[in-house]
Amino acid sequence: MNNILSEKEYQRFIIDKLVAENGYIERKNVKFDRKFAIDREMLFKFLDDTQPEAMAQIRKVYKDVTEDTVVNFINTEITKAKSSLLSVLKHGVEIAGYKLDLMYTKPATTFNKDLLAKYNKNIFSVMEEVWASDTERIDLVVFLNGFAIMSFELKCNFAGQSYQDAILQYRTQRNPKTRLFYFKAGCIVNFAMDLQEVYMTTRLANDGTFFLPFNMGSGTGIDAGKGNPVYPDKYSVYYMWEDILKKDTVLDLISEFIFIERKEETDEVTGKTTVKEKVVFPRYHQLDVIRKTIADVEVNRTSQNYLIQHSAGSGKTNSIAWLAHRLSSLHDEENKIVFDNIIICTDRVVVDRQLQDAVRGIEHKTGLIKVMDDKCSSADLALALQSNIKIIGTTIQKFPYIVDTLRNLKNKTFAVIIDEAHSSTAGKDMAAITMTLGAGEVDFEEGVIDTQDMIADEIARNGKQKNVSMFAFTATPKATTLDLFGRLNAKGQKEAFHLYSMKQAIEEGFILDVLANFTEYNTYYRLNKEISEDPKYKTAEAKKQIARFVELHETNIAQRVEVIVEHFRTTVLSELGGMAKAMVVTASRASAVKYRQAFEDYVTKKGYAGIHALVAFSGKVKLPDDETEYTETLLNGFSEDKLPKKFDSYDYNVLLVANKYQTGFDQPKLCAMYVLKKLRGVNAVQTLSRLNRICPPFEKKTFVLDFVNTYDDVVKAFAPYYTTTLLANSVTPTAVYDLEAKLDGYMILDPYDVNMAAEIIYKKIIEAKDKNQLRFYLQRAEKKLKEYELMKQIEIMAVVRHFIRFYEFLIQVSCFEDVELHKKYLFLTYFVSFVNISQPGGGFDLSGKIKADNFIQKKGEEHKTTKVTPDPIVKLPTADDFNLNEDKVKRLSEIIDEINSKTGKTYDNDVVIKAMLQIKDLMMKSEKLRESAKANTESDFAFSYFDGIDDALIEGLSQNQDFFSLLLSNDEMKKEVLGIFVSEIYKSLRGEK
């Protein structure tokens, strides 16, 4: 590594690298034609060398003015309003009836030797100290066939300068109207670079110039962040001359990546529509993921699946579009096409408009792309799959409808790109994709196929298929997604094929840190009985009803609405030049309706102008004592599909949602979120991430007010997805067989019935008598199930559902085949829908029996900085992860005591320690626990331990009512506080040290 001490030496270092290692020609700056931003000599050297016949004919026509004519003609084409240097380079020009190519792209196959030879004749050159005008001197300019395509402002860290000084230079000392920098006509991209980092822009606009990082990212795994790695023997930006500026890379960028994005924007005030253009140049991670994926597919063809873990702010939509186009033309070493069809699946009911525009925006031949929007039926999709259309965009909801209609796809190969894989890969939708496209080994057209053949074929078609590769994009991969698409690392953990982390996106400024301004609010209240008797109810159901009662209590809603409106009005509304918006996340549809009503009442009462709310929820809902069927459309006054555009307007600034718009909703003006429901895991990350979009040119601030979740809980939810996410375990056949053995032990399934049911299920035509026979087999199993007591029935059905879930996932991620097990799976899928377990005494109603008062909304902790410690490990559930505890029957007064114990007091450490030791002593005296400890492993003993805690707490209420009651009302706190004694008590009760 040379010891570069000055900017001039840095320039010389790069030029020498480009000339010696990349085959560039160094040109003197006097050869630069600033009027047209070209090097004439290199342009005509390329034209004469690659197209001598055409140039000879053109020279005959224009004689001595040929070069001026050609240059002027090309310049005119480049500077047309709807044209660009990029377009002219890609498509060439026609002069005097003769086509002139201005660059040659790498052919997809090696068949065309002439085209390959011309590709190798592209001329790359570099100039230093280029005078773009009398006052503008550029450090380096790179040329392709004489056209200036890249400019560089270099800074040397040893001289006390950095890329930031280069950015300032571009913004303040470079005129966007200079021909070299003219948008679309001058350099395609401009780089600001020092020895450590690189930034780029495709449009100079003085102070409004927006630069993007073009860095590799530093660190790996949980340390992945912004910047570039530090090397002992080379500069951190070495990849620029060793990779990005290589001839093949530059030509690949121009031909396959860079495109002009055109978007229509309508002024809300004037109604005038304008088209805004942007030259899209890939960020480093986008280029990296496409190239690495393509390289892997070239080797492995359709044998692998791919998980792309890219955070919000990664430019995922463009990455998907680039990948689809590259895969559509990919050939292997034998010049054979790798994929017949590329299918882009999104989990949105309407194929995402942004994704449609991106796919279509990259240049393509007519008929190459078909987007199956909401007007297209499943039959249209089936026809598209059988046609020559290369790229098909659809929703995953359409696949189940065509499973039975397509039987001739086994000789075709498919690339399935899944947008937001965590939700699109759930349940039978994913099985439907592999079932539809899979290349089963059984030929249904030959001979007689029995049930076992059909079952084996379905198994073969349900897992990873030799003719289908899946490419899953998500920011928050669940354990199941990692198991389905992840790759094993050196530690035996499954991880994403490619990572662009949330941490890096935040550090680079592409998204905001939504946890940086988080305020907790606590709700306190008192419950009382309204009746004289003291009936018994099941604890869990009673608690749920009381929680719903409190959630929808008018006083509670009114107080929370006041907090929300006043905070929004005084703190949020003025953000983004008065365009700031907020989302209120409610717990249910009824909650959304009641909060909307209270919101409107409060705003009207206060006379607040300029605050208007919308609601978003699916379906219909009725409120108690109100026969109105409330819908989103009824409350908003317009159809559901208009909501995103309406909410984006000046007319509305608050959106109250119930399980809608919490994922996939991209609204940069969202600044505040008010959370009124419990959020866990991925759902917490996805919901709060609605706030993380930046909103240039504003310095956006975010606000989270959470009435339900604690800051610590939310931070824990973010931890697995802050950097890389790793899967610690996988679903194995052993786990499935363990569940099967557990099911067999209940003796509710008759092997004969299971076999006969499979015969019926796989009949091509199922007649009425077949349905009756199937019902008979299911009823026999149900009868055996009902011989057990209720709690045992519930336990058995939980095991059934667990078995179905595990088995479905296992056959998706492996080549597992067991015909008898599959028959059992088929039977149980019907059985789980057939059986209805009713709980005696269930369905009780507490309305009228309780009342709540003394509501207080108390502001809790404010968190102004975020310190998320990455915790990358996620796990799949195992057969031992579910545990059914009998719902304890308690008197209503006891249940109310538990809930009212949420006092908001703080406890002295000595008091807490004394209380915990009292609980430990009570647990140690339990004969039931002693028997459990002697008969079980420690993990199994833990179930008995936690089952017995409530009894111990109730027994000890007289000793420390405040603290014991608090634990009784908070399961999470109870397990966290008292879980530390499990091992000690277990060993002590067994007589171990």
N, C-alpha and C positions, 0 to 999 in steps of 0.2 A: 504494500500500500504506500503510494507516494505521500510525502509530507507536504500537503497543499496548504500554503500559507496565505494566498491571495486569490481574489476573484479571477484575475487574469490567468493564474496557474490552473485554477479549476477549469476554466474554459479550455485551455490547451490539453489538460488531462482527458476531458470528455472527447474532444475532437480526435485525439490520438487513438482513443479506444474505438471510436466509430470507424475510423479509417482502417486501422490495423486488424480489428476483429470482426467488424460488421460489413466491410466492403463499401463504405461510403467514399465519395469523392470530396476532397476539401476544395472549396471554391473561394476565390477572392471576393471581398464584398463589393468591388467595383462592378462585378457581373450582375448585381441585383438591379432589376428594373422596378423601381418603387411605384411607378404609375400603375403597373399591372400585378405587382407582387410576384414576379416570376424571375427565373434565370433562363433567358432565351436560348442560350447555347445548349443547355441541358434538355430543354423542351424539344428542340429540333433534332438533337442527337437521338433522343428516344423515338421520335416520329419517323425519322429517316431509317433508323435501324430496324424498327419493328413493322413498319408499313411503307416500304419503299415504293410500291406500285401506286398507292393512293397519293402519296406525296408527289410523285413524278407527275401524275395527272393534274394535281392542284397547281403545281409550278407551271405547267403548260398554260393554265388558265390565267394565273395572276402574275406570272413572270417575276419581275424585279420587286414587286410589292407583295410577294407571297407571304413572307414572314410577318410583315405588318398586318396584312389582311387576316391571317390565321390567328394572330394574337388578339387583334381587335374583335374578331368574331367570337373567339372563346371567351374573352372578357365580357362581351355583351350577354352571352348565354349565362355566364356565372352570376352576373349582377341583376338578372331579371328578378322581379319580386317573388315569383314562385320557384325560383331555381336557387342553386348554391354551388360552391366549389365541390362539395361532397357529391352532389347529383351529377355534375359534369364529369368528375373523375370516374364515377361508377358507370355512366352511360355513354360517355363520349359525345362528340358533336358531328354534325354533317355539314360539310362545306363543298359547294359546287357539285352536289350529288354524291360526294364520297364520304364515307363514314371514317372518322378518325377516333381510335381508342386512345384514351389518355392515361390508362393504367390497365394492368392485367392482374386478375385475381387468380388464386391457386385453384386449379380444376379439382372437382370432387373425386375424380378418378384419374388413373394414369393412362387411359386409353388415348387421349388426344395429346400426342407428342409435340405437335406444333404449338398448341396453347401453353403447354408446360415450358417450352423453350422461350416463348414470349414473356411468360411470367418471370422467368429468370433474367429477362432483359430490362425489367424496371430499374430505373436509375435513382439511387439515393445519394444526396449530397448535403453538405453542411457548410455554413458560412458563420464567421464570427464578426462581431462589431458591425452589424448590418444597420445602415441608416434608412429607417422607414420614412423619415422626412428630415428636413434640415435640423430639427431639434430632438429627434427621437432615434437613439441608437440602442439596438437590441444586442444582448450578449451572444446569443446563438439562434440561428434559424435553420430548421431542417426542411429539405426540399424533396419532393417525389416527382420525378420526371419533369423537373423545372418549376413545379408549383410549390410555393411556400405553404407548408401544412402545419408546422409547429414552431412556436417561439419559446425561448427560454430566457428568464431573468435569473441569473445565478448569484448566490451570496455565499461567502465563506465564513464559517463560524469562528475560525482562527482570527479573522479580521474584525470580530465583534459584531458581525451582522448575521441575519437569519432569513429564512423564507418570508417572514413577516415584513421585512424591509423590501423584499422583491414584490410582495403583494401591494404594499404602499406605492411602490414605483409604478406598477401597472395602473393603479387607481388614479394617481395624481399626475403622472408624467407621460401617459400614453393616451393618444387621442383615438377614440373609437371610430372616428370617421376617416382616419388614415387607411389607405388601401390595404396595408398589411394586416390591420386589425378589424377591418370592416366585417360586421356580422354576416356570416354565411359565405362571404366572398373572400375574406382574408384567411389567416391561419385558422385551421379547424379547432385547435386547442392551444392554450398558452400556459406554460408551466412556470411556477415560482418555486425555486429549489435551492436548498443549501446542502450541506454534507449529511444532514440527518433526516430531513423531511421534504416531502414534495406536495405541492398544492396545484390545482389546475382550475381553469375557467374556459368556457367556450364562447363567452360573450363579454367584451369589455364595455363597461357603462359608467366610467369615472368612479365616483364614490359608491355607486350602486352595484359595482362589480361583485359577484358572489363567487368565492373560491371554495372548491371542494377538496378535501384531503385525498391524495393519491398515494397513501402509505399502505404497507403490508399489514400493519398491526404488530404490536409487540407482545411477547409472551405467548404461552400456550396454555390450554386447559383453563384452570381457575384464574390464571394470571393474564388471560387474553385482554388486551386493551389497545389504546391508540398508539400512534407513532410507528417506529420501525425498530427491529432488533439492533443490538450493538454487537459488532464483530471485532475480534482482535486483529484481523488481517485484511479487512476491506471496509469501505464506507457503507453506512446504513442504507444509502440510496443506490447501491451498486446495481440493483435490478433495473434501473433505468437504462443504462448502456448495455448491460449483459442480457437483457430480455426485452423490455418495452420498445427500445429503439432498434432492435433487430429487424431486418427487412421483412421477414415472414410475419412478425408480430404486427408491425405497422400496417401491412397490407391486409392482414386479418382484421384488425381494428376497423379499417375503412370499409372493407367489403361486408363484414359480418356483424359489427357492433354499433358503430356510430350511425345515428339516424336523427332526422329532424322531427321533433314532436310538435304537432299542431293541435291547439285546444281553443275551442270557442268559449268566449266569456261574455256574459250579458250584464251590462250596467243596470243595477236594480232601479236607479233613479230615471235614467233616460230611456232604458229599454234597448239601447244600441248594442249590437253584437259585434265583437271584434275577434279576430283570430290571433292568438299569441303563439309565437314560435320559439322553440328551444332546441339547440343542438345537444343531443344526449351523448355523452362520452362516458363509458363505464368507469365506475370507481374500481380500485384495485381488487377488492374482494369479489366484485361481480365478474370481472375478467378471470380471476383466479378460479372461482367455482365452476364456471363454464368450461374452461380449458381442462381442469383436472377431471371433471365429470366426463367430458368427451374422451379424454385420454383413457380413462378407465373403461368406458363402454367400448372403445376400439379394441381393447384386449379381451374383455369379458362378454361382449355382445349383450345378450339378454339374460345372462345368468345371475345378475346382481340387482339388488334394490339400493336406493340411495336416500339418505336422510340429510336434508340441508337445514341446519339450525341457524337461521338468519333472523336477527332481531327486527322489530319495527324500526323504520328508518334506514333499512338496508337497501331499499330500492327493489324489493322482492318482485314487484310486478314486472319490471323490465328484465330482471334475471330470468323469470319464467318465460317471458317472450323470447329472449335470446336463446335459452336452452331449447325451446320448442323448435325454433328455426334451425339451430345447429343439428339437432337430432333428425330433423326431417330430411336433411341432405347427407347424412353421415353414411359413408361407405367403409367396408372393411378392407383388409389388405388384398383381398381378391376382387376388389371393386364391386362387391355386392352391397346393395342397400341393406342397412342394419334394421331399420324399422319401416314397416309399411304404413303405419298410422301413428300419429302423435295425438294423444287425447289429454286435454287439459281439464281437470275436474276441480270445481270449486264447490264449497258447501253452501253457497248462497243459492236461494231459490231462483234468482235471476242471475245469469252469468255476469260477474262483476264488469261494469262498464269500463272501468279503468283498465282492466285486464284485456278486454276486447280491443280497446284502442291501442294498447301497447303491442299486442300480437299483430294487429293489422298495420301498425305504424312502421314496422320494419319492412323494408321493401320485399315484395314477393310476387310471384307469378299469379295471374288471375286463376281462381279455382283452387289455389293451394290451401286456403283457409275457409272453414265454415264454422260460424259461431251459432250454437243451438240456443237461441234466446228463449224467452218465455212464450213466444209464438210457435216454437217448434215442438212437435210431439215426439214421443219415444219412437214412433215409426220412422220419423225423419232421421233420428239418430241412427237407427238400424240401417237405413239406406246409405247414410254417410259413411258408416263403417265398412260397407260393402263396396263403396265407390273408390275413386282414385284421389279423393280429397286427403291431403296429407295431415293437416292440423285441424282437429275438431275440438271446439270448446263446448263444454256441457256442465250440467250440475250433476252431482252424484245421485240425486234423487231419481234421475231417469233410468239408472242402470237396472234396478229390480224389475222394471217393466219389460225389459228385452231379454232377460235370461233365457226364456223358453223360445225365443224367436230366432236366435242366431245359432246355427249348428255347423256353419261352414267357415269358421275363423281359425281353425287349428293350424292351417298352413300359412297364416299371416303372423307378423311380429308387431308388437305394440310397445310404445313408451307411454306410460300413464303418469302425467305430472299432476300432483295433488297440491292444491293451494290450501294452506292451513291444515296440515295433516292431522292435528290432534282431534279435530271434530269430524273430518270427512272419513276417517278410517274406523269409525265406531260401528259396532254391530254388523248387521247383515248387509249394509250398503257396500262395505269393502268386500265381503264374501261374494256379493253379486258381481263386482267387477271381475274378480278372478274367475268366477264361474262362467261369465259371459265370454271372456276372452281366452280362457285357458285352453291349452292343447292337450286334452285328455287322450289317453292311449287307446281307448276302445272305439272302434268304428261302429257306430249305431246302424249303419246301412248294410253291414255284412252279417248274415246268419242270425241266429236267435241269441239274444243277449239276456241273461238272467239277472235277477236282482243284485247278486253279488258283484257282477261286472259293472252294473250301473253305479253301485255304491263306491266301488274302487275308482271308477271314473270321476265321480263327484269329488272324492277325496283328492285325487290327482289334480283336479281343476281348481281346488279351493286354496291351495298353498302357493308357494313361489313357483311360477310356471316358467318353463324353458323358453316360451315365446313372449313373455311379458316382463318388462322392467318397470319398476315404479320409482318415481322421483318425488319425494315428499318434502314440501317446504313448510316450516313452522318456526315460530320464535320460542314456543314453549312445549317441547315434546314431552308427552306423558310416557310413563313406563311402558305402556302397551305399544306406543308408537316407536319407541327405541327398540323394543324387542322385534317388532315387525320389520323395521327399516335400518336399524343401526348396524355398525360394523364392530367386530371385536377388536379391542386394543390390546396392548402387551400385557395388561393386568387381567385380561379376561372379562372386562366390562364392555358393554355395548355403548357406542358413542356415535355422534353424527359424522357423516362423511366430510362435511365442511361446516365451519363455524364462523359466524360474524356475531359477536356477543352483544348483549344488551349494554354491558359495561363499555365496550368500545363505541357503540352508537351514542351513548350519553356523553362520553369523553370527547367525541368528535363533533358533538353539537347537532346530531341529526334527530335526536329525540331528547325529551326533557326527563329529568329525574322526578317522578311524581311523588316520591316519598320525602322530598326536600321541604315540604310545607304541609305537615300533617297534624291535625288537631283532633284529639279524642273528646267526645262528649258522652257523659254517662247519664242514664235515665233512672231516677229513683221514684218509687211509688209505694203505696200501702194497699194490701188486699184484705178484704173482710168477707165473711160469709153473710149472705142475705137471708138465710133460712135457719130455723131453729135446730133441725135435726143435723146429724153429722154423718152423712152417707160415706160409704167406701167406694173409691175409684182406683183404677189402675194408674199408677204414678206417671208413667211416660205419656199416656194419652191426656191425662189431666193437665200435665205441664204444658203440652202442646196447645191445648185449648186456652189455657190461661195466657200463654204467650201471644196467641192470636188475639185474644180479648184485649190485652194491653196494647198490642201493636195498633189496633183499630180504634182504641179509645179516643173519643173526640178531644179530650183535654190534652192527651199526649200528642196527638197530631197537631193541634193548635199551637202548642208550645214549640214543637219542633219546626213548624212552618214559620213561626216568628223568628226563630234563630236563623233559619235558612234565608228567608227573604231579607232580613236586616243585614246579614253578612254579605249576601250577594249585592245588595243595593249600595252598601257603604265601602266594600272592599274590592269587589270583582267587576261590577258593571262598567267602570271607567277604563278597564284594561282594553288593550288592542284598539285604542281610539274610540272606545264606546261600543265595540262590537263583541265584547266577551260574552261567552255563553256558559251555561252550567247544566249538569246532569244530576238528577235526583234518583238514586237507585233504591226502589222500594221492594218490599218483601213479597208482594202478591199483586194480582190484578185488582182485587178489592182495595188494597192499600193504595195503589196508584190512583184509583178513582177518588178515594176519600181525600188523599193529599192534594189532588188537583182541585177538588171543590174547596178545601180549606185554603189553598194557595190563592185562588181567585177571590174568595171572601176577604182574606186579609189584605190583599193588594187593593181591592176596591174600598174597603173600610179606611185604609190609610191614604187613599187617593194617590197612590204611586203610579205615575205614568211611565211608559217605556219598559215595563216588566210584564211579559206575557209568556204563558206556559203552554206546552203541548204534552200529550201523553203518548206512550208507545207500549202496547201489549197485544198479544194475540187472542183471538176468540172473543167470547162474551162473558160478562160477569154480572151477577145481581148482588145488591147489598141487602143486609137484613132490613126488613120493613120497607122495602122499596122494590116494586115490581119491574122497574125499568131494566132492560137488558143493555148494559153499557158496553160499547165497543170503542175502539180507538177512533174509528171514522165518525161515530156519533159525537164524541167529545171534541174532536178537532175540527169537524166540519168539512173535511176533505178526505179523499181516499188514502190508504196506507202508502201507496207508491209515491205519493207527493211529499211525504214527510221530510225526507232528507233535504230536498230543495227548499221547502218552506222554512225548515229550521235554520237553514243557512242564510236566510234573508234577514233584513233588518226588523221584520215584524215579530219575531219570536227569539227569546234568549234563554229559556229554561225548558228542559225536557225531562219529564218524569217517566221512568221506565220500570217495567216489571218483566224480567227475563227476556228483554229485547234490546238490541243495539248495545249490548254489553261486550260483544266481540265483533270484530271486523268493521266497526263503524268509524270512518275516518273523517273527523271534523276538527280541523286545526284551531278553530275558534273556541273550542271547549277549554275553559280555564279552571273551572271549579267542579268538584263532585261532592255530593252530600249522600253519604251511605247510610241506609236504614235497614240493611239486611246482613245476615251472616255471609261472609265470603271466605272460601277456603281454597288453598292450593292454586291450581292453574286458573280457576275462576276468579280469584282475587287479582292475580297478575293481569289477566285479560281485561277485567273490568276497569281497574285503575289506569291501565295503559291507554284507555280512551283519551286521557289527558296529555299523553306524551308527545303529540305532534307539535312541531315548531310552526310558527306562523310569521314568516318574514313579511315585511321588514320590522315587525314588532319584536321587542324583547319580552317574550311571553313569560308570565309567572303562573304557577299552578297552586291550587288550594284544595285540600281534602279535609272535610269535616266528617268524621265517622262516629255515628251514634251507637254502633254495635260492636265493631271489632277493635282490638287494641293495636297500637303501632307495632309492638313486638310480634304479634301474630301475623300481621301483614308482611313485615320484614322477613319472617320465616318462610312465608309463601313465595316471596321473590327469590330467596337464596338459591334454589336449584336452577334457576333460569338466568341468573345474573351473568354468568360466563358460560362454561360448558355444562352439559347435563350428561350424567353417566348412569347407566343401568347396572345395578349390582347383581341382579339375578335374572333368570329366564324361566318361562313356563316349560316344564319338562314332562315327558310321558309318565314319569314316576308320580308327579303330583296328580295327574289325571287318574292313574290307576289307584292311587290312595283314595281318591274321592269315589271311584267306582266300588272299591271294597267297602267303603263306608255305606254306600247306597245298598249294596248287596246284603249288608248286615241288617238292614231294615226289613228285608224280605217282602217288599211291596211289588216287585217286578217278577213276572213269570216269563222265563226264557221263551217258551212257546208263543206267548202273546206278543213279545217283542219281535220275534221272527215273522209272525204272520202280519203284524202291523207294517213291517218294512216291505213285505210283498205288496201290500195294498198301496202304500205311499208311492211306490215306484211304478205303479201301473200307468200306462200312457193315458188311459181313460178310466176315471174312477166313477163307477156307477153308484146309484143310491144304496144298493145292497152292500157295496164295499164300505160306504160311509157308516152304515149301521153296524157293520162288523167291527170297524175301527173303533166306533164309540163303545162297543161291547168290551173290547180289550182295555180301553182306557177306564171304563167304569169298574172293571175287575181290580185294576191297580188302585183306583180311588177308594174302593171298598176296604182294601187292606190298609190303606193309609188312614182311613177314618177309624180304624180299630184302635189307634193310638190316642192318648190324651192330647188335648189341644196344643199344648206347648211343644210336644214331641212332633206333632204334625207340622208346626211352623218350622221347627228345626230341620225336619226331613226336606221340606220344600226349599229351605235355604241351601241345603246341600245339593239339591237338584239344580237349582239356578247356578250355583258355583260350578258344578260339573259342566253344565252347558257352556258357561262363559269360558272356562279353561279349555275345553275341548275345541270350541270354535277358534280360539286363538292359537292353540297348538297346531292345528292343521293349516293355519295361515303362515306360520313362521317356520315350519319344518316339513319334511317329507314323510311324516308319520302316517302309517296306515295300519288300521286294525278294523277289519270288517265287522266283527261282532260288537266292538265298542261303538262303531258308527251306527249300527242298528239301534243300540241303546240310546245314543244321542238323538236319533230321529224320533224314537218313541217319546222321550222325555220332552222334546220341544213341543210336541202336541199335548203332552200331559200337563205341562206347566200352564198352558192356556185353558185347559179343560177343567182343572181343579179349582174350586173356590172354597177357601177355608174361612169360615165365619167365627168370630170370637164372641161367645156368650157374654152379655153385659157390655159389649162394645157398642159404639155408636151413641154413647150417652152424651148429654148436652148440659154444659155448665152455665149456659146463659140464664140469667135470672137468679142464679145461686150465689154469685159473687159480685162484689163491686170494688172499684179501685178509686183511690183518691190520693191527695198529697203528692201529685206529680211534680218532679223537679228535673229540669235539664241542666246539668252541671258541667261546665267546661272543665275538661281534664288537661292532660299534658299537651304542650305544643312541641312539635319536633321540627326544627329548622334545618337540620343537616342529616344526611343519610350515611350510614356506615353499614352497608350490606356486606356481610361476609359470605362469599360464595360457599354454598354447601351443595355440591353437584350431584350427590348420590340420590337416585330415586329407585324404588323397588316395586316389583310386581307383587300382587297379593299371593299368598300361598294357601294351601289347604287348611292351615292352622290359624289363619288370620281372622276367621269369623267365629263369633262366640255368641250364643243365644242365652241371655239371662232372663229368667222369669220376671215379668213385670210385677214388682211388689205392690200389693194392695194396701193402701193406707187411708186413714181418715182424711177427709177434705181439710180439716183444720191443720193436720200435720203438713200437708202439701203447701198450704198457704204460709205456714211458718217458714218452710224452706225458702220460698220465693221472697218473702218479706225480709229475709235475713240479709238481703243485698243492701247494706246500710250506707256504704260509702265511707265507713270509718277506716282509719289507719290503726294498725295494731302494734303495740310494743313488742320488740323482739323476744323479750323474756316471756311475755304472755303467749306468743305463738309457739315458742319452743316447749313451754310447759304443756300447752294444749296438745301438741303433736306427741309428746311422751305419754300423755294420758291415753290417747288413741292407741298407741303402740301397746300399752299395758292391757287395754281392753281386748285387742286382737290376740295377744299372747294367751289370754284366758279362755279363748274359744276352743271348745272340744271339737267342734266341726272342722275348724282349721287344722287342728292337730291331726285328725284322721286324714284330712286331705294331704297334708305335708308328707305323711308316711306312705301314702298310696300313689303319689304322683311325682312327675318331674317338676322342676322349679317353674318352668313355663306354664305347665298345666295348673300348678298350685296358684299361680298368679290370678287365674280366672276366679278361683274360690275366694282368694284374698280380696279382690275388688268387689266381688259379690257381697262379702261380709262387712265391708266398710260402713255402709249405711246403717246397718244394725248397731255397730259399735258407736257411730256418731250419735244415733238416737239415744242409745243407752247412756252416753256421756253428756247429753244436753244439759243436765242439771249442773254439771261441773264447769262448763264453759259454753254457755248457750250462744253467745255472739259468734265466736269463731267456728264452733261446730256447725251451726246453722248455715254459715257462709259456705262451708265446704259441701254441705248437703245440697245447696242450690247450684253449685258450679262443678259439673263433672270434670271439666278440664283441670281446674285448680285442684280438685280432690286427687286426681291421678298424679298430677305433677308434685304435689306436696307430700302425699303419703306413699307414692311409689318407691321412695328411697328405702322403705323398711321391708320391702318384699323379700329380698334375699336373706336379710338378717333374721327375720321371723321364721322363714322357711327352714333355715339351718338350725335355728334354736329349737323349733318344735320337733325336728327330727333327731335332736340330741347331738348335732354336729357343731364343731367350733367354727 
